[in-house]
Amino acid sequence: MMRKLRFAAALALALLPLPAQAGETLVAVAANFTAAAKEIGASFTAKTGHGVKFSFGSTGKLYTQISQGAPFEAFLAADDKRPAKAEKEGFGVPGSSFTYAVGKLVLWSKTPGLVDAKGAVLKTGKFNKVAIANPAAAPYGAAAVAAMQAMGVYDALKPKIVEGNNISQAHQFAATGAAELGFVAGSQVALTPEGSRWMVPDALYSPIYQDAVLLTKGAKNPAATAFLDYLRGPEAAEVLAKYGYGARK
């Protein structure tokens, strides 16, 4: 009788559905989203058990790597053009792209009082260097150029512009004093009360719609699809708000 009971219990356990195995995914992420991505990634892993690794860089350079066969399974860009291009060129899963955040451009200085509430410091020219991200590779750099052009100061300031490879390097230039001013992502200074800043009005540059796309290399990886689903959810939304990102209307 005891042997029969043990056999029945073992059989019942064998018939129970197995828990889904945790996986891992590799995600290419625009540099402006570094801090937020790390925080979202940690909570995603804690909730789902899936691991996520990030590779950070400028959107343009990341896309070049994707087109050359890099093993990324999802792409969080700083624009909406390259995810759409990924779908069109066969690197992204058709119909999988969506806007996960709307970026904000900020003129920032580590020096208190240097940047005024209207950004007039750009017109006075009382500084030696202003840092921006490479406008050809980084959407925040292109937005900075557009804002200066809209203000009518770009030509005068051009000799003073120093370009970082991406928005992280542009912020580094401003944070270390290599440039007195820097056009940075709002997320980079959202939790930093130091210095002085001007939130560049939305009217001075095209909206920075940051889109994500599931890449074809991740189409069959549950961890990749789960991460993008999580990025749309309420936990991620709290982190986005914390870092000053907007939502697409």
C-alpha positions in Angstrom: 0.0 0.0 0.0 2.8 2.4 0.9 4.6 1.7 -2.3 1.4 2.5 -4.3 0.9 5.8 -2.4 4.5 6.8 -3.1 4.1 5.9 -6.8 0.9 7.9 -7.0 2.5 11.0 -5.4 5.5 10.8 -7.7 3.2 10.5 -10.7 1.1 13.5 -9.6 4.3 15.6 -9.2 5.5 14.5 -12.6 2.2 15.6 -14.2 2.4 19.1 -12.7 3.2 21.9 -15.2 6.9 22.9 -15.1 7.6 26.6 -14.3 8.8 28.6 -17.3 12.6 28.7 -17.3 14.1 32.1 -16.9 16.1 33.4 -19.9 18.3 36.3 -20.8 18.3 39.0 -23.4 20.7 41.5 -24.8 19.3 45.0 -25.5 20.9 47.9 -27.3 20.0 51.2 -25.5 20.4 54.8 -26.4 22.9 56.5 -24.0 20.4 59.0 -22.6 18.4 56.1 -21.2 21.3 54.5 -19.3 20.2 55.1 -15.7 16.5 54.5 -16.3 17.3 51.2 -18.2 19.4 49.9 -15.4 16.7 50.6 -12.9 14.0 49.1 -15.1 16.2 46.1 -15.8 16.7 45.4 -12.2 13.0 45.4 -11.3 12.2 43.4 -14.5 14.6 40.7 -13.4 13.3 40.7 -9.8 9.7 40.3 -11.1 10.2 37.8 -13.9 13.5 36.0 -13.2 14.7 36.9 -16.8 18.1 38.4 -17.0 18.7 41.5 -19.2 22.1 42.9 -20.4 22.4 46.3 -21.9 24.8 47.8 -24.5 24.7 51.6 -24.4 25.7 54.0 -27.1 24.5 56.6 -29.6 21.4 55.6 -31.6 23.2 55.9 -34.9 26.2 53.8 -33.9 24.0 51.1 -32.3 22.0 50.9 -35.5 25.1 50.5 -37.5 26.1 47.6 -35.2 22.6 46.0 -35.6 22.9 46.3 -39.4 26.3 44.6 -39.2 24.9 41.6 -37.3 25.4 42.5 -33.6 23.6 40.0 -31.4 21.1 42.4 -29.9 17.5 41.2 -29.5 15.8 44.5 -28.8 16.6 48.1 -29.5 15.7 51.1 -27.4 16.5 54.1 -29.6 16.5 57.8 -28.9 14.3 58.4 -32.0 11.5 56.8 -33.9 13.2 56.8 -37.3 15.7 54.0 -36.7 13.3 51.5 -35.2 11.0 52.1 -38.2 14.1 51.7 -40.4 14.9 48.4 -38.7 11.5 47.0 -39.5 11.7 48.2 -43.1 15.2 46.8 -43.6 14.4 43.4 -42.0 16.3 43.8 -38.8 13.2 44.4 -36.7 10.0 42.4 -36.3 7.3 44.1 -38.4 4.7 46.0 -36.3 6.7 45.6 -33.0 7.9 49.2 -32.6 6.3 51.6 -30.0 7.2 54.8 -28.3 8.4 54.0 -24.8 9.4 57.6 -23.8 9.5 61.2 -25.0 12.8 62.9 -24.2 13.4 66.4 -23.0 16.3 68.6 -23.9 18.0 70.7 -21.2 20.7 73.3 -21.3 22.8 72.6 -18.1 25.8 73.9 -16.3 27.4 72.7 -13.1 27.9 76.3 -12.2 25.0 77.8 -10.2 23.5 80.9 -11.8 25.3 80.6 -15.2 22.2 79.3 -17.0 19.2 81.6 -16.7 15.5 80.8 -16.8 15.2 81.8 -20.5 18.5 80.5 -21.9 19.7 84.0 -22.6 23.2 82.9 -21.8 23.4 81.5 -25.3 22.9 85.0 -26.7 25.4 86.7 -24.4 28.1 84.3 -25.4 29.8 84.6 -22.0 31.3 81.2 -22.0 34.0 79.3 -23.9 32.5 76.0 -24.8 29.0 74.4 -25.1 28.8 70.6 -25.4 26.4 68.7 -27.5 26.1 65.1 -28.7 27.1 64.3 -32.3 24.0 65.5 -34.2 24.6 62.9 -37.0 24.4 60.0 -34.6 22.5 61.2 -31.6 18.9 62.7 -31.7 19.6 64.9 -28.7 22.5 66.4 -30.6 20.3 67.1 -33.6 17.7 68.7 -31.2 20.4 70.9 -29.7 21.4 72.2 -33.1 17.7 72.8 -34.0 17.1 74.7 -30.8 20.2 77.0 -31.4 19.1 77.6 -35.0 15.5 78.4 -33.9 17.0 81.0 -31.4 19.2 82.4 -34.2 22.5 81.8 -32.3 23.8 78.7 -34.0 26.2 80.4 -36.4 27.7 82.6 -33.7 28.1 79.6 -31.3 29.4 77.1 -33.8 33.1 77.8 -33.0 32.3 77.1 -29.3 30.6 73.8 -29.8 32.3 70.6 -28.7 30.8 67.3 -29.7 30.6 64.2 -27.7 30.2 60.8 -29.4 26.8 60.4 -27.6 24.7 62.3 -25.0 26.6 60.6 -22.1 29.9 62.1 -23.3 28.3 65.5 -23.9 27.0 65.4 -20.3 30.5 64.4 -19.1 32.0 67.4 -20.8 29.6 69.7 -18.9 29.9 67.8 -15.6 33.7 68.0 -15.6 33.9 71.6 -16.7 35.5 70.8 -20.0 32.6 72.8 -21.3 30.8 75.4 -19.2 27.5 74.5 -20.8 26.0 71.4 -22.2 22.8 70.4 -24.0 21.9 67.2 -22.2 19.0 64.9 -21.8 16.6 65.9 -19.0 16.9 62.4 -17.6 20.7 63.0 -16.9 20.0 65.9 -14.6 16.5 65.1 -13.3 17.9 63.8 -10.0 20.7 66.3 -9.7 19.8 69.6 -8.0 23.3 71.1 -8.5 24.2 73.7 -11.0 21.8 75.7 -13.2 19.5 74.7 -16.1 17.0 75.7 -18.7 14.4 73.4 -19.9 14.5 74.0 -23.6 10.9 74.8 -24.8 9.4 72.0 -26.9 8.7 74.5 -29.7 12.4 74.9 -30.4 13.0 71.3 -31.6 11.2 68.4 -33.0 9.7 66.0 -30.4 12.2 63.4 -29.3 10.1 60.3 -29.6 12.1 57.4 -28.3 10.9 54.1 -29.9 11.7 50.5 -29.0 11.6 47.6 -31.4 11.9 43.8 -31.1 14.8 42.7 -33.3 14.5 39.6 -35.4 17.3 38.0 -33.4 15.0 38.2 -30.4 11.8 37.2 -32.0 11.9 33.7 -30.5 13.3 34.6 -27.1 10.6 35.0 -24.4 13.0 37.1 -22.3 13.2 39.7 -25.1 9.5 39.9 -25.6 8.9 40.0 -21.9 11.3 42.9 -21.4 9.5 45.0 -24.0 6.1 44.1 -22.5 7.5 45.2 -19.1 8.7 48.4 -20.6 5.1 49.3 -21.5 3.9 48.5 -18.0 3.2 50.6 -14.8 6.4 49.8 -13.0 8.5 51.1 -15.9 6.2 54.1 -16.2 7.1 55.1 -12.6 10.8 55.0 -13.5 10.2 57.1 -16.7 8.3 59.7 -14.7 11.1 59.8 -12.1 13.7 60.6 -14.8 11.5 63.3 -16.4 10.5 61.5 -19.5 7.2 62.4 -21.1 4.6 60.1 -22.8 3.5 60.4 -26.4 0.1 62.0 -26.8 
